[in-house]
Amino acid sequence: MASFKVLAALAIVTKAAGAASTSNGSLAITSWGAPRLDVFGVAPDNTIWHKYEAGTGFGWEPGNGLFENMNATAFENPVATSWGNNRLDHVHIGRKSAAFHKYWDGFQWARIPFVRRYAGSTPGEYSERLEGEFSSGLAVNSWGVDRFDIVGRSTNMTFLHKAWTGTDYYPAVDKWEDLGGNFSSGPATVSWGPGRLDILGVSAESGSMLHKF
């Protein structure tokens, strides 16, 4: 296995240039297929930045140590998934501890319907607000085309769940399914096939690992 290489600085001083590295940056990475990689990072000012490697021989883009500004602010680690070629779904915790979502549709970061954006914002500029109030970072996973599931820990320490089903959100864009439990950790999720979602967390009462599917 090759040694690690420096891709770019995580600490961003201005929107025009990269700066020094930081110890509190956190990353999320996903791929829609070989050889594509997309990475999301949080700068010290809590803004979210994006960089990708497309396997075209040009290396990581944007070049020169820069990141793409996602026009979003994260208060927990960002997460990302892909359910197919040219598709990216990025989720993070934003203002008022709510969940926010933005997706790449193969050509651009998609324009979000007005009712799901902040009043007065430009379509596609900001993220889709999914509501909720969370006390941990989120987990996101996809078991196939047109499907992704988001799980996070509520302020009551239960796990909350929401899914994109291909036409709309379940249970709704502004509602979450309460899965119960009492957790000291955020969730971890994985899927090994269509119709299957495994959720794990650490019990606040016993310290044991709990599993639900």
N, C-alpha and C positions, 0 to 999 in steps of 0.2 A: 504494500500500500504506500502511495506517495506521501510525502510530508505535506503539512498544511501550507497554504499560500495566503498572503494578504490580498483581499479583493478590494476593499475600500474601507474608509473610516466610518464608524457608526455615529460618532459625534458630529453633528452638522451645525456649523456656526452660522452660515447663511444659506439661502436657497440656491446660490450660484456655485458654491464650492464646498468640498469636504474639508474636515479639520482633523483633529487628533482622535485617537481611539478612546473608548469609554468602557468602564467596567460594568455599568449598569444597563447596557444595551441588551435587548433580547430579540431573538430571531424566530421566524417561522419560515419553513420551506416546503414547497410542493412541486409536483411535476405532472403535466398532462400526457407525457409520453417521451420516449427517448428522442433526442438528447436534451430536452427542455428542462430548465430549472428556474423557479421563481422564488426569490427570497424577500421577506418583509422584515424591516427593522424599526425599532423605536429609538429616536434620538433623545438626548438629555432633556429637551424641552417638550417631550411626549408626542411630538409629531411622528407620523408614520411615513416611511420611505420604502421604495421598491426597486429591485434590480433583478435582471434576468440574464441567463445564458441560453442562447438558442442553438448552439452547435454549428454556427455558420462560419466560424473561423475568426470572427471579430471580437471574441471574448465576451466579458460581461458588459452589458449595456444598462444604463448610459455609461460611457467610458470616462476616463480621466478621474476615477475615484468618486464619481457622482452617483446620486440616487434620484429616482423619480419621486416627486412629492405627491403623496396620496391625498392631500387636502383633508386630513383627518387627525384627530388627537386621541391617543390611547392611554388609558389609565391602568391597563393590565396588558400582558403579553398579547400580541396579535396572533391569529391562527389563520390557516389557509388550507383549501382543498381544491381538487379538480375532479369533475365527473366525466371529462372527455377532452378531445383535441380542441385547442384554442379556447378553453373555458377555465376561468379562475374565479373562485369565491373566497373573499377575504372578510374576516369577521373580527371585531374588536369591541372592547368595553370603552364607551365614550362618556359624554357628559351625563350627569345624574346616574351614573353606574348602569346605564342602559346598554343594550347590545346594538351594534351597527354593522351593516353589511354593504359591500360593494363588489361588483363582478365585472370581469372582462368577457366581452361577448365575441371575441375573435377579431375585432377591429378597434375597439375603444373600451374604456371604462364606461359602462352602460349608463344611460340617462335614467334617473330614478323618477317614477311618477310623482307629481307635485304633492299629492296627499301623503307621501311617505318621506318627504324632505322637510327641511326647515323652511318656514315661510320666507320668501324673498330670495332663496338660493337659486343658482343657475342649474338647470338639469345636467346631471352627470358630474357636477362639481363636488357635491358632498355625498355622504353615505346614506343608505336607507336605514331608517330608525326602526328597530324591532322591539323596542320597549323592554320591559323587565327591569329588575334592580338586583345587581349581582355583587357578591362578596369574594369572587375569585375570577380568574381568567376563564375563557370559554374553551371548549373542545369542539371541533367540527370534523365531520367525516362524511364520505359519500360511498354508497354501495352500488351506484350505477348512474346512467344518464338521467338527467333531470331530477336528481335526488341528492339532498344533503341534509344532515341532521346536526343541530347545535345543542350542546348541553352545557349548563353552567350552574354554579352554586348560588342560591338565593341568599338574601340577608337573614333568612330563617334557617340557613344551613342545609336546606333540602336541595335536591337537584331539580332544575327546570329544563324542559326539553321543547324544542320547536323544530319542525321539518319543512323544507321546501319539497313539494310533491310533484312538481312539474307544471302546475297551473296556479297554485296559491300556497300559502303557508298553512300548516296544521299546528295548533288549533286555529290560529289567525295571525295576521301580521302584527297585531298589538297584544296578543295573548300567548301564554306559555302553559304547557302541561306540567303539573307538579308531580314528580316521581317519588316524592317523600324522602325518607332517610334523615340522618343527622351526621354531616360530614365535616371533618377537619381539613380536608384537602379539596382542591378543585377536581373536576372529573377528567378521566382519560377514556377515550372511545376508539373503537376499531370496528371494521366490518370485513368479514371474509366472503361475502357474497350477497346477491340481491335479497332484500327482505330481512337481512340480519344486521343488528346493531348490538354491540357489547359495550357496556358502560361500567367503569370501575371507579371506586373512590375509597378513602380511608375513613373508617367510623370515628366520630368524635367521642364516642362512649367507650369503645374497647380498643381503638387503635388497629383493629383488624381491617383487612382489605375486603370490601364488599363488591359484589358483582351482580349486574342485572342485564338481561337481554330480551 
